[in-house]
């Protein structure tokens, strides 16, 4: 029987420490080895107990969660899941935490005692178990500064004026991986790009702005009825599936679908990939990056059947080799590549 996942809880709320401990300890596969009421204690307990996962509150007195995360990743690299009450926190903070090496974040109910936290039990347990397998080396690599213009790729002259599409899917570890890819793609990329990143809706706009800030493809949050343009990237908003529709051979537009989750997520890569395969056929490349779960498998198979290409991130550079492995195991993947090689693979597809 595998050893239980060791968890450290760091939160300034005594109620939250007890509630979280009681909830996750109810799973036989998890052991709470310690709790801490502030960042200073959290750093000390991390060094003492070497937990597999640290649950770390963003907003704390004395030393806040980001400062604590920075110290942990520098002195004792560990899988850290950030906790945030979304009625209080700046939407940019969790994304900054991912940039600094956190593996995931969870929203928790606001209020002085947060009694609704019990509703999150199953989600918290599932997240802890899933991220316990995240690669610490990949998390550390994700903290490296983006190289931006110094290694920007540019395709050779492309005479074919028919629009190609790149559809990208990611989950855990994805925000930083997608930023890395965008940082090396040209601003005027001769294609349209569509992104499904599993994020709560409250972070969608902030994530879109961060992608645009790396000065790769012009990036915007997708909205109902948008006309697809060459050289632009569109991020699926949390809570809605992004669907591509054709009005004519030369005109594609975006529709947002609020129907139920697919593979337990909304937006779903499967929904985007299938619609892209229908609209673009052999002129679409699907890129599957780090993440948990099976989302993107059915969509990648649809892209493959339509004559498109499928590219997945390799195990070594993935924070969690779940989604890419599932696609590779399905037989849909044409190429398995390290994260650093993915921008060049995209450019090569555009040149062919």
CORPEFEN-V240807 format. One record per residue. N is the residue number from 1. RES is the residue in three letters. SS is DSSP state (A for helix, B for strand, O for the rest). PHI is phi in whole degrees, -180 to 180 (NA if undefined). D_LAST is the distance of its C-alpha to the last C-alpha in whole Angstrom. Layout:
BEGIN
<<N RES SS PHI D_LAST> <N RES SS PHI D_LAST>>
END
This chain:
BEGIN
<<1 UNK O NA 50> <2 UNK O -65 48> <3 UNK O -68 49> <4 UNK O -68 49> <5 UNK B -73 47> <6 UNK B -88 49> <7 UNK B -124 49> <8 UNK B -112 50> <9 UNK B -109 51> <10 UNK B -122 51> <11 UNK O -157 53> <12 UNK O -76 55> <13 UNK O -88 57> <14 UNK A -62 59> <15 UNK A -61 59> <16 UNK A -65 55> <17 UNK A -61 55> <18 UNK A -68 58> <19 UNK A -63 56> <20 UNK A -64 52> <21 UNK A -62 54> <22 UNK A -63 56> <23 UNK A -67 53> <24 UNK A -77 51> <25 UNK A -71 54> <26 UNK O -70 54> <27 UNK O -93 51> <28 UNK O -66 52> <29 UNK O -90 49> <30 UNK B -128 50> <31 UNK B -126 52> <32 UNK B -85 53> <33 UNK B -86 54> <34 UNK B -172 55> <35 UNK B -130 55> <36 UNK B -144 55> <37 UNK O -96 56> <38 UNK O -158 55> <39 UNK A -64 52> <40 UNK A -63 54> <41 UNK A -64 56> <42 UNK A -62 52> <43 UNK A -63 51> <44 UNK A -63 54> <45 UNK A -70 54> <46 UNK A -63 50> <47 UNK A -67 51> <48 UNK A -74 54> <49 UNK A -104 53> <50 UNK O 45 49> <51 UNK O -66 48> <52 UNK O -75 45> <53 UNK B -140 44> <54 UNK B -112 46> <55 UNK B -93 46> <56 UNK B -126 47> <57 UNK B -69 48> <58 UNK O -75 46> <59 UNK O -101 49> <60 UNK O -143 52> <61 UNK O -76 55> <62 UNK O 68 56> <63 UNK O -138 52> <64 UNK O -75 49> <65 UNK A -64 47> <66 UNK A -67 44> <67 UNK A -64 46> <68 UNK A -65 47> <69 UNK A -58 44> <70 UNK A -58 43> <71 UNK A -67 46> <72 UNK A -62 45> <73 UNK A -69 42> <74 UNK A -83 43> <75 UNK A -97 46> <76 UNK O -153 45> <77 UNK O -52 42> <78 UNK O -148 42> <79 UNK B -75 40> <80 UNK B -116 41> <81 UNK B -108 41> <82 UNK B -82 42> <83 UNK B -113 45> <84 UNK B -148 45> <85 UNK B -86 47> <86 UNK O -71 45> <87 UNK O -81 48> <88 UNK O -123 49> <89 UNK O -93 46> <90 UNK O -66 43> <91 UNK A -62 40> <92 UNK A -78 38> <93 UNK A -64 40> <94 UNK A -61 39> <95 UNK A -68 35> <96 UNK A -64 37> <97 UNK A -63 38> <98 UNK A -63 35> <99 UNK A -63 34> <100 UNK O -87 37> <101 UNK O 119 36> <102 UNK O -64 38> <103 UNK O -89 36> <104 UNK B -165 37> <105 UNK B -138 39> <106 UNK B -128 42> <107 UNK B -85 43> <108 UNK B -127 47> <109 UNK O -61 50> <110 UNK O -85 52> <111 UNK O 100 55> <112 UNK O -67 58> <113 UNK O -122 58> <114 UNK O 52 55> <115 UNK A -65 56> <116 UNK A -72 53> <117 UNK A -59 52> <118 UNK A -63 53> <119 UNK A -68 50> <120 UNK A -96 48> <121 UNK A -52 49> <122 UNK A -63 46> <123 UNK A -65 43> <124 UNK A -66 45> <125 UNK A -61 45> <126 UNK A -62 42> <127 UNK A -65 40> <128 UNK A -59 43> <129 UNK A -66 42> <130 UNK A -67 38> <131 UNK A -76 38> <132 UNK O -63 40> <133 UNK O -97 37> <134 UNK O -65 35> <135 UNK O -83 34> <136 UNK A -64 36> <137 UNK A -62 34> <138 UNK A -68 31> <139 UNK A -64 33> <140 UNK A -66 35> <141 UNK A -64 31> <142 UNK A -67 30> <143 UNK O -81 33> <144 UNK O -65 32> <145 UNK O -61 31> <146 UNK O -67 28> <147 UNK O -86 26> <148 UNK A 49 25> <149 UNK A -66 24> <150 UNK A -62 25> <151 UNK A -127 21> <152 UNK O -66 19> <153 UNK O -90 16> <154 UNK O -142 14> <155 UNK O -72 10> <156 UNK O -66 10> <157 UNK O -56 11> <158 UNK O -113 9> <159 UNK O -88 11> <160 UNK O -70 10> <161 UNK O -93 13> <162 UNK O -75 12> <163 UNK O -68 13> <164 UNK O -105 11> <165 UNK B -130 13> <166 UNK B -117 14> <167 UNK B -113 17> <168 UNK B -122 19> <169 UNK B -129 22> <170 UNK B -158 25> <171 UNK O -135 29> <172 UNK O -59 31> <173 UNK O 85 30> <174 UNK A -72 27> <175 UNK A -53 28> <176 UNK A -72 28> <177 UNK A -64 25> <178 UNK A -67 23> <179 UNK A -57 24> <180 UNK A -61 23> <181 UNK A -64 20> <182 UNK A -63 20> <183 UNK O -66 22> <184 UNK O -111 19> <185 UNK O -91 16> <186 UNK O -70 17> <187 UNK O -61 19> <188 UNK O -101 17> <189 UNK O -56 14> <190 UNK O -83 12> <191 UNK O -166 13> <192 UNK B -108 16> <193 UNK B -120 17> <194 UNK B -132 20> <195 UNK B -124 22> <196 UNK B -113 25> <197 UNK B -120 27> <198 UNK O -71 30> <199 UNK O -142 33> <200 UNK O -62 36> <201 UNK A -57 36> <202 UNK A -63 38> <203 UNK A -98 35> <204 UNK A -61 33> <205 UNK A -63 33> <206 UNK A -63 34> <207 UNK A -65 31> <208 UNK A -60 29> <209 UNK A -64 30> <210 UNK A -65 30> <211 UNK A -65 26> <212 UNK A -66 26> <213 UNK A -69 29> <214 UNK O -80 26> <215 UNK O 67 24> <216 UNK O -88 21> <217 UNK O -56 20> <218 UNK B -61 23> <219 UNK B -121 24> <220 UNK B -141 27> <221 UNK B -78 29> <222 UNK O -64 28> <223 UNK O -139 30> <224 UNK O -57 31> <225 UNK O 84 30> <226 UNK O -60 28> <227 UNK B -85 25> <228 UNK O -74 22> <229 UNK O -124 20> <230 UNK O -61 17> <231 UNK O 84 17> <232 UNK B -120 20> <233 UNK B -118 20> <234 UNK B -127 23> <235 UNK B -99 25> <236 UNK O -66 27> <237 UNK O -73 31> <238 UNK O -58 33> <239 UNK O 93 35> <240 UNK O -137 33> <241 UNK B -77 30> <242 UNK B -97 27> <243 UNK B -122 26> <244 UNK B -98 23> <245 UNK B -129 25> <246 UNK B -105 23> <247 UNK B -92 26> <248 UNK B -157 24> <249 UNK O -57 21> <250 UNK O -112 20> <251 UNK B -132 22> <252 UNK B -117 22> <253 UNK B -133 25> <254 UNK B -102 26> <255 UNK B -122 29> <256 UNK B -106 31> <257 UNK B -117 33> <258 UNK O -99 36> <259 UNK O -67 36> <260 UNK O -64 37> <261 UNK O -58 35> <262 UNK B -118 33> <263 UNK O 55 33> <264 UNK O 72 35> <265 UNK B -132 33> <266 UNK O -152 33> <267 UNK O -76 30> <268 UNK O -115 28> <269 UNK A -65 25> <270 UNK A -58 25> <271 UNK A -64 26> <272 UNK A -62 23> <273 UNK A -61 21> <274 UNK A -63 22> <275 UNK A -68 22> <276 UNK A -66 19> <277 UNK A -63 18> <278 UNK A -68 20> <279 UNK A -80 19> <280 UNK A -112 15> <281 UNK A 51 15> <282 UNK A -74 11> <283 UNK A -99 10> <284 UNK B -122 12> <285 UNK B -116 12> <286 UNK B -100 15> <287 UNK B -121 17> <288 UNK B -114 20> <289 UNK O -105 22> <290 UNK O -47 26> <291 UNK B 161 29> <292 UNK O -95 31> <293 UNK O 98 31> <294 UNK O -111 29> <295 UNK O -59 28> <296 UNK O 106 24> <297 UNK A -65 25> <298 UNK A -63 25> <299 UNK A -66 22> <300 UNK A -64 20> <301 UNK A -64 21> <302 UNK A -67 21> <303 UNK A -62 17> <304 UNK A -61 17> <305 UNK A -66 19> <306 UNK O -82 17> <307 UNK O 99 13> <308 UNK O -80 12> <309 UNK B -111 11> <310 UNK B -128 14> <311 UNK B -125 15> <312 UNK B -126 19> <313 UNK B -73 21> <314 UNK O -80 23> <315 UNK O -67 27> <316 UNK O -60 28> <317 UNK O -98 26> <318 UNK O -80 27> <319 UNK O -63 30> <320 UNK O -135 31> <321 UNK B -91 29> <322 UNK O -101 29> <323 UNK A -59 27> <324 UNK A -61 24> <325 UNK A -65 26> <326 UNK A -61 27> <327 UNK A -68 23> <328 UNK A -61 23> <329 UNK A -66 26> <330 UNK A -75 25> <331 UNK O 89 22> <332 UNK O -81 20> <333 UNK O -73 18> <334 UNK O -86 15> <335 UNK B -139 15> <336 UNK B -115 18> <337 UNK B -137 18> <338 UNK O -67 21> <339 UNK A -56 21> <340 UNK A -62 20> <341 UNK A -91 17> <342 UNK A -66 16> <343 UNK A -57 15> <344 UNK A -65 12> <345 UNK A -65 11> <346 UNK A -65 10> <347 UNK A -62 9> <348 UNK A -62 6> <349 UNK A -62 5> <350 UNK A -68 6> <351 UNK A -80 4> <352 UNK O -71 0>>
END
